[in-house]
Amino acid sequence: MPTHERLEAAAPWVRLTTTAADWKGADPALLAGMLAQLHLIRAFEETVLELASEGLVHGPAHSSIGQEGGAVGSIIGLRSSDAINGSHRGHHQFLAKALTHVAGGRHDLAAVATTPVQEVLQKTLAEILGLAQGYCKGRGGSMHLQWFEAGALGTNAIVGGGAPMAAGNAWAQKHSDTTDLTVNYFGDGASQIGSVLESMNLAATWQLPVAFFIENNLYGVSTHVTEVTADTRLSVRGQGFAIPSWQVDGMDPLAVHLAMDEAAERMRAGEGPAVIEAEVYRYFHQNGPYPGSAFGYRSKEEEAEWRARDPLLRVASEMEALGYLAPEEVESVRAQAQEAMRAAAAELLEADPEREGKRRIRPDLWPDPAFVDVGVRGDASELAGARTLEPIGADVTMTPAKFVDAVARVMERRMDEDPRIVVLGEDVHRLAGGTNGATKGLAARFPDRVLGTPISENAFVGLGGGLALDGRFRPVVEFMYPDFMWVAADQVFNQIGKARHMFGGVNPVPLVLRTKVAMGSGYGSQHLMDPAGIFSTSPGWRIVAPSTAADYVGLMNAALALEDPVLVIEHIDLYGAADEIPDGDLDYQLPFGKAGLRRTGEDATIISYLSMVRHSLEAVEQTGLDADVIDLRWLDRASIDWATIEESVKKTNAVLIVEQGAQGTSYGGWLADEIQRRYFDWLDQPVQRVTGSEASPSISKVLERAAIARTEEVIAGIERLRAGMGGA
């Protein structure tokens, strides 16, 4: 018979409940601040629902009515330099942070709507209505609210999507010698999502000052929490990662405040993350002005029970019992908040001249339609004045270097010059430079800035995104293989790629994502893809793809100077190749947006990148085709060298695009379309393409070779091109 020994959790897990003594001992100014913020947020949300019912809110109106106690209680004691981010239901969190920022968490109950408070209410309402004066210039709406100055990093329409970003912000706070902290808000639904759990693990491992704050309102749209998890005490999640955790009644703002105070004390002392679960209740449906009972998934009796525990009533009744204010003063606070919202709405609305008795948004407040694409990425003006070098034909002394050695050497040089650079990824700190030697020597030189991560792409690339948005660090993230971007697709595309534009087009996102194409290495369908086609059709990313070691140095230096996220694609075939770089010079940039003309000719234009440039040159040599061979180097649509392409196309009148990977994720697909639309009048035949097959490469050596393009496929493409020229 085996023996059994009960195991104990590695971190405390408690339920915190207030007593009468806690209310009596609370600072009256704190309670007054809570009451004011609760009423301001309630009046704000009521106004949003009113406008939604009039059809004036374009998109969802995710009301937080009923949940205000969790936000106000947890935020009112924070500093402006502390940070928060959250999910789609985040008006209350954003407003609590903004109001605490402008009023210091203290409000005169006789004059609640001061000028700064009124400005916060109006600008937030303007953002939800999609107007130019909003915090994100109308682009964020209800679900994407950001105000960096106040410490509001941005709410998020992707459930659980903000957790990795919050961890990144907390890493920056910790490593900037501050005692600031970050709070990530999410709900019962996100408590089961991988990005949240991965972030908890990473935060606990690295002892980051981030609180994972769960607003357990029992319902994910209409699905009850008992239907999605076996243990509905959601703060139990912290136990799996040795994170101290608190469970608290979120309808009691003081209890939430005390729990956050205890958690914050640990975080500010460098003791790592915390989990706080606040039991709250949204009074309305997922979206709009109707209660959940109207849709049949909860009862009116349940709703009435929770309404009787309203956090506004709780704070008011406790203050009245302590003699801090009279019932008529509570009514005055309510009336002031409602009047403040009427005034805010009046600044944004006017009578609709075409519908009697109706309102409309003032036409002059809409954003200019010309603003639509501004801020998808920056304008690259940060590269102005940089020293550039064109390695092709440069009159400089070159020295032998393997491609992979150039990768490591230029990163070492930049890290030596720029203490903001942080490298992170799986095994980057081990194996003498990661799995391919690309980070060789970096961990020994910079042990605190080369971070080996868990196998959790969602968490560590999102953490890199949080670092980039913080602005104090410049993350370089490595994906061991590009296919792993699908594991972290939300963070890569929805978060990092869209962040600048979504939040108003202003805040830079200086992140470099390195990865390698490994076709030909036998790793099969889930490790070998070329990511260029996916990234080129996703907003926000710049893409560079060097075919030589000298180009790599210049492109990486440019990538590390840009204020945009940059994908740096490498190719495993190039790593061990004998190459050369300028002797003693690792500081130049490649000219921004400039392709490399590797060969000149009169009869055709061949366009390629990465290792296929070499295969293209070999094919031209073997076929005798008199062709321009253009090495793109910069691949994203905002950086591509159209001038060089145009000059060549107008000369040759025939184009062959060469790439190695699968047809379905092809980069050449969109490029061919763009070339044909731009230069149709100069083309004597459709743009021809060389790609791999439809299938992803297989493990079988024979099938892998059949799935990808090399010199032989380029030769076949040249023959098709010649046939279109009449056999010339």
N, C-alpha and C positions, 0 to 999 in steps of 0.2 A: 504494500500500500504506500503510495507516494505521500510525502509530507507537503503541506501547503503553508506558505508564509505570506501574510497579507503585505502587499507593497504599498508604500505611501507616495503620494505625489511629490514632485521635487519643488513645487512652488505653492504658496498659500492660495486658497480660494475661499472667499468669505462673502456673506451677505451683509450689507450695511443697511441699518435702519435707524432713522432719527428718533430721538426721544424729546420730551418736552424740554429737557435741559439743553438740548442742542439748539432748539429754537430760541430759548431764552438767552443762550450764550452767543447767538449769532449777532454780528454787527448790524444795527438797525439800518445803516446806510447800504449794506449789502442786500438786505431784504427789500429795501426800497428800490434799489437798482434792478433786482429780479422782477419785482412787480411791474415796474415801468417797461422793461424789455418784453416781458410776457404779453402785456397789453399792446405794445407797439407791433409785435410780430403777429398777434392774433388779428388786429385791425388790418394789417397789411394783407394777410392771407384772405381775410373776408373780402377785401377789395379785389384781389386777384380773382377769386371765385365769382364775384359780381361781374367783373369785366369779361370773364370767360363765358358766363351765361348770356352776355350780350354779343358774343361772337368777336370780341376785340382782342382776345389772346389767341395768337396763331400758334397752334401746337398744344402740347399738354399743359395742364395746370395742376401740378403735383402738390396738393395742399399738405402742409405740416400741422394743421389744426389738431390739437390734442397731444402733439409730440413736443411742444415748445419747452416743456420742463427739462427734457434731456439736454437740449442745446444750450439754453440759458444757464442751467446749473453747472454745466461742464465748462462753459466758455467765459463766464463773467469774471472769473478769477485769473484768466490768462493774460499774458503780456501781448503787446502788439507784435513783438518779435517771435512769439510762439506762433505756430502755424496750424491750420486745419485744412482738410479737404474732405470731400464727401461724395454722396451718390446723387441720383436724380431727384430725390426728395430732400432738397437742401436749402430751401429759402430760410428756414429758421436758423440753421447753423450759420449761413452767410450773414444774416442780419445780426445775430448775436455777436459775431466777431466784429462786424463793422461798427455796431453801436458801442461795443466795449472799447473799440479803438478810438472813436471820436469822443466818448464820454468817460472813458476810464472805468466803466462799470458802475458809475455813480450817477444817479439822476435825481433832480429836484422834482418831487411829485407835484409841486404846484406849477411847474413849467417843464413838462416832459419833452415837448417838441421844440428843442432849441434849433438854431439855424443849422449846425452840423448834422443833427439828427434828421431834420427835414430834408437835407440834401441826400443823406443816405437812403431814405425812403423813396424819394423821387427817382434817383438814379437807378435803384434796384428795380422799381416798377417799370421804368423806361426800358431797362434791359429785358425784362420779361415780356414786354410788348414788342421788342425787336427794334428799338429806336436808337438813333445815333448817339444820344447823350448817355446811354447805358454804360455800365462799367466795361463791357466787352464790345461796345459800339454797335450793339444790337445783334451780334452774331451768336451770343451765348444763349439768350432766351432763358427759359425757366430752369434748364438743366445744367447750364455751364456758366456759373457765376464765379468771377475771379476779381480780387482786388489785392494785389501783392502788398501794397503799403500797409494794409490792415492785417496781413498774415493769412488772408484767404487765398489758398493756392489754386482753387478751382473745384467746383462740383462737377459731377461726371455722370453721363447718361448710361455708361456701361456698369452694370451691377458688379461691385467689387473691384472695379478698374482702378480706383484711386489708391489702393493699399500699397502696391509697389512704389508708386510715386511718393507717398508719404514716408515710406522707409528711406527713400533716397534723400528726401529733405532732412530727415532726422540724422542720417549719416553726415550730411553737410554741417548741421548744427553741432554735432558731437566733435567733428574734426576741425571746427573753426574756433574751438576753445570757448564755446558759449555754454550756458546752462539752459538754453531754450529747448522746447520740445514741440512735437507735432502730434496732432490728433487726427486719426482717420475714422470717419463716420461711415457706417454701413448698416444694413438691416439684417433681418432674420434670413432673407433669401441669400445674401452674399456670404453668410456664415458657412455655407457648404461649397463655396467656390474656390478653385485651386489657387488663384492668384492671392487670395486673402491668406490662406493657410501657408503657402510658400513664403509670403512676406512675414508672417508671424515667425516662421522658422528662421529666416534670415535675420530678422530683427533681434531675436533671442540669441542667436549664435554670435552676432556682432555687438550685442548689448546696446542697441540703439534706443534713444529716448522718444519712442513713438507709442501712443496709446491707441489700441484698436477698440473703438467705441461702437458697441452693437446696440442699435435702437431696435429692440425686439418688439415690433408692433403686431406680431402674431400672424400676419398675412402677407404673402407674396402675391400681389394682385388679389386673387380670391382663394388661393391655396393656403390652408392653415398649416402652421408650423409643425403640428403633429403628423402631417402627411409627408414631410420631407426629411425628418431627422428623428432618430430614436430617443435622443436625450434633448429635450426642449430647453434645458438650462444651457443656453448657447455660450455662456462664459466658460463652460467646460472645455472649450477649444484651447484655452490657454494652458490647460494641464498637459496637453500633448507636447508642448514646447517649453515647459518649465517657466511659464510666464505668470507672475502673480495676477490674480483676477478678482474682480469685485462684481457682485450682482446687487442691483439696487432698484428701488421703485422709482421709475422715471417720472411718475406723476408728482413726486416730491422733489422739487428743485434743490432744496437744501441737502437732501440725502445725496443727490447727484454731485453737488458741489463738494461735499465732504469726501466722497469717494475719489473725485478727481484730485482734490488736495492731497490725499494720501498717496495716490498713484504718482502725482507730479513730484512729490518730495523724493520718491525713489528715482524717478527718471532724471531729475535735475542733479541728483547725487551720483549719477553714472551707473545706476544699478539695472539699466536695461528697460525693456518695454513693459506695458501693462495691458490688460484686457478689462474693459468695463462693459457690463451688460445692463442697460436701462430698459425696464419693462414699461413700454409706452403704448399708445393706442391712437391710430389715425381715425378721426371721426368720420371722414368721408371716404369715398371709393378711391381706388388707385389714382384716378384722374377725374377732375370735375367736381361739380357742386352737389352730388347726391351721396347719401350714406350707403355703406356696403349692404345694408338690409334691403335696399331697393333692388339689388341684383341677386338677392336670395342666398348669399353665402354666409351671412351671419344674421342673428336675430336682433330685433329692436330692444329686447330685454338686455342682451349683452351690451349693446351700445349705450343704453341708459345707465347701466352699472358703471361703465367707464366714464361717462360724462359726469357722473356724480363725484368722480375723483379728479376733476379738472385741475391742472396745476395752477391756473389763475385763481380758482376758488381756494385752493390749499394755502397759497402764500397770503392771500388777503385775509382769510379767517385766522391764520396764526398771528398775523400782525395786529389784527383787531383784538384778539385775545390778550396780546401783550400790551395793548394800549398805545400802539405806535400810530394808529390812524383810525378814523371813523368810517362807517360805511359810505357816507357821502363823499369822502375823499377817494375811496376806491372808484366810485361812480365818476368822479372828476377825472381820474387817470384814464378810465375807459373812454370818456367823452373826448378828452384831449387827443388820445391816440386815433380815434375815429375822425376827428376834425383834421388831424395831420394828414391822414390818408385822403380825405376829401380834397384837401389843398394840393396834395401831390398829384392826384388824378386830374384835377382842374388844370394843372399846368400842361398836361399831356393830351387832353381831350377837348373837344368842342362840339357844339350842336351839329348834327348831320343835316345839311341843307336839303338833302333829298329824302330824308325819312323823318317825319314829324315826331317829336318826342324821343328821338334816338340820338345817341352820341357816336362820334367817330374819332379816330386818332387824328391829331393835327397833321395835315399833309407835309408841312415843312419840317417835321421832326424825323421823317424816315431817313435812313441812310441813302447816300447817293448811290444809284445802281453801279456807277463806275468803280465803287469800292469793292465790288464782289470778289475780285481775285487778289486784292492788295493784301500782302502779308501771308500768302501761302508759304512763302519763304522770304528771307531777307533779300536785299539788293546787292549783296556781296561787296558793298563799299568798304567793308573792313579789310579787304585785300588791297585796297588802293595804296600805293607807295611801297608795297612789298618788293623785295629783290627777287626777280624771276630769272630763270635760266631755261632755255630751250635746248635740251641735250642733243637733239638731232642736228648734227653738223656743228656743234659748239666747238669753239677753239679753246678747249680746256684739256688739261691732263687728266686722263682717266686711269682708274686703278681697278684691278680685278676684284670682283665680289660676287658671291652667290646671291641670288635674289632674296632668299630667306634671311641672309645675313644683313642685307640692306634694310629689310623690314625691322629687325631687332635694333640695328644701329641707329636708324633715324628716330625710333621711339625713345631710345635711351638718350639721345641728344636733346630731344624736345622735353623729356621729363627733367633732365638736368637744368634746362633753361626755364621751364615753366612749372612751378610747384603745384599748380592747379590740376595738372593731369593725373588722373587715376585710371589704372587699367584693371578691368575685372572680367572674369569669365572662368569657365571650368578648366582647372589644371594649369592656368596661366602662370602659377607660382611654382610649379613642380616640373619634373621631367626635363630639366635643363632647357627650359623655354617653351613649355607647353607641348602639345602632341606633335608639333612640327618644328619647334625651335624658333618660332616667331617672336617669343618674348625672352629670348636667351639673355641672361645676365641682369634682367630688370629687377627680379625679386631680391637679389643680393644687394643691388644698389639702392632700391627704394622699397624696403620691406613693408612700410605702412601704406604704400600707394599701389601695390600690386596685389589684388585681392582674389584669391582662389575662392570660387563660389560653390554652393551646393548645385546639384543638377536640378535647376529650377529656373528655366529661361524667363518665364513670366516675371518672377521676382527680381532677378538680377538685371535684366534689361530695363524693367520698369524703375528699379532703383536708380539705374543710370539716368533715366529720364528725369527723375526727381532731382538728382544732382545737377543736371543741365539746367533745369528751370530755376533752381536755387541761385545759380550764377556765380557761386564761389569756387566751383570746381568744373573741370572739363573731362568728362568721362570718356574712356575708350573701352568699348564693350566688345568682347569676342564671342561670336557664335562658332563653335567648333565646326559645324557644318551648316550651310545656309538653309537646309530643309527645316532646321529647328525654329526658323522664324514662324512656322505655322503653329508651333507650340505656344509661342509668345505673340501671336498675331495681334491681339488686342492692344498690347503695350506698344508694339512696333508701329502699327498703322493707325489705330484709333486714338492712341494717347500721344506718343512722341511725334508722329508725322503730322497730326492735326493741331497740336497744341498752340503753336504760334497763331495760326489763322483763326481757330475757334474762339480764342480768348481776346480777339481784337486786332491781331496782326502786329503786335508790338514786342512782346517778350521773346527774346532769342532762346533757341534750344540747341546749344553747342554740344552735340554728342557725335562721336564717331563709332560706327558699328563695323567691325572687321569680320569678314568671313571668307572662306575659301571654296572654290569650285574644285571638286575632287573626282571628276569624271575620269575613268580609267584606273581607279585605285581599287576597284572590286568591292566597294562598300554597299552597292545595291541601291534600290529605289528610294530609300528614305534618307540618303546622305549625300547625294551627288548632284543636286540640281544647280542650275544657274539662276540666281535670284533677280537678275537685271530686269527681266520683263515684268515681274510682279512689282518691284519697287518703282519702275519708271511709270507705271500707271496708277500709282498711289500718291496722293498729294503730300507735299512738304519735304520730301527727301531729295537730297542731291546724291549723285552716284558717280564714283570714279572707278576706273578699271585699268590699271597699269599693265603694260605688256613687257616692260623692261625694268631693271633695278633702278636705273637713273630716273625713269619716270615715277617709280614708286616713291622715291625720296621727295620729289617735287610735289606730287599729288598728296602725299600724307601731310606734308607741311602746310599745304593749302587747306586741306580738310580740317586740320587742327587750328587754323586761323579763322575759319568760317563760323558764323553764328547760327548755322542751321545744322540739323541732323544730316550726317553724311555717311552713306554706305560705301565702304572701301572693299571692293571685291578683289580677291587674290586667286591664283590658280595653282593647284598643287604641282602641275607639270613644270611650272616656272621656278619653284622653290629651290631645287637643287641645280638649276641650270647655271653654267658658267656665264657670267655677265660682268658688267663694269659700272662704276659710279664715278663722279668727279672726285679727284684725289683731294682729300682733306676738306670737302665741302658737303655738309649735311644740312645747310640752312636755307637753300634756295626754294622757291616755289615754282611749280610749273605754271606758265601763264594761264590765267583763269579762262576756262571755256575754249581752250585752244586744242584742236586735234593735231595729231602728228602725221605728216605726209611721209610715209615710209618709202615710197617709190612713186615716180611720176611716169605717166604714159598718156597716150592719145586715144585709145580705143575703148576703154571701159573704166568705170569707177568701182573699186572693191572697198567695202566698208566693213570693218571688224573691230574686235577688241580682245583683250586678254591673250591667251595662248593661241587663239585662232589667227592673230596677226601673222605669227610665224608660219602657220600652215598656209595662209593665203599667199605669203611671199614665196613659199616653196612651190605652190601650185602654179603661180604665175611664171616662175622660172622654168618649171617642167613643161608648161604648155606653150611658152613663148608669147603669151598675151601681153600686148603693150598697154599696161594699166596703171592708173593711180591706185595706190593702196593707202587708204586712210585709216589710221589708228584713232578711234574716237576719243579715248582717254576719259572725257567727261560725257556721261550718258544721259543724265536727266534732261528733261525737255527745256528747262530754264538755262542750262549750261552748255548745251550741245553747240558745236561749232558749225552753224549753218553757212557761214561765209565760205569756209573751205569746201563744204559739200556742194554748195551752189556753184562755185567756180569750176569744180571738177565735173559736175553733171552737165553744165552748159558746154563744156569742152568735149566730153566723151559721148553724151547722149545715151548711155547705158549704165545700169547700176546692178551690182551683185552685193547683197548683204550676207555676211558670213558669221555664223555663230555655231556653237557646239551642241547646245542643249535641245530639250524636247520642244516639239512644235507648239504644244498647248500653252506653255509659259514663255513663249518666245519674246525676246526683246525686238527682234527684227520685224515683227508683225506691225506694231504701231509705227516704227520708223519707216517702213515701206509705205504705209498709208500716208504719212506726212510728206515724204519725198514726192509721191505721185500727185498729191494735191498742190504742193508748192511749185513743182517743176514739170508738170504734165506737158507743157508745150515744147520742152526740150528733150523729152524721152522718146526714143525710137521704138521702144518695146516696154512692156510692163517691168517693174522692178523684180529682179530674180532674187531668190533666197536660197541659202544653204543652211539647213538646221539638222538636228538629230531627228530621230523618228518620233512617232506619237508617244511611244512608251517611255517610261523612265528607265534608266539603265538598270540592268539586272546583275545578279552576282556572277552568273556564268561569264567567263572571259569572252566567249564567242558572242553571246547575246549582248553583253555590254558594248563591245566594239560595234555591233550592228546598230545600236541605239544612239550612237554619238557621231558627230562629224569630226573628221580630221582632214589631212591633205587630200586623200583620195576623193572625198565628197566635194571638196572645193574644186578639184579638177573637173568632176562631173558637172558642177554648177557652171564652170567656165564654158564647158562644151555646150550647155543649154543656152548660155548667153550668146555664144558664137552663132548658134543656130538661128537665134533671133536676129542676128546681124546679117544673115544670109551666108554664114559660113566664113566670114572674114577672118 
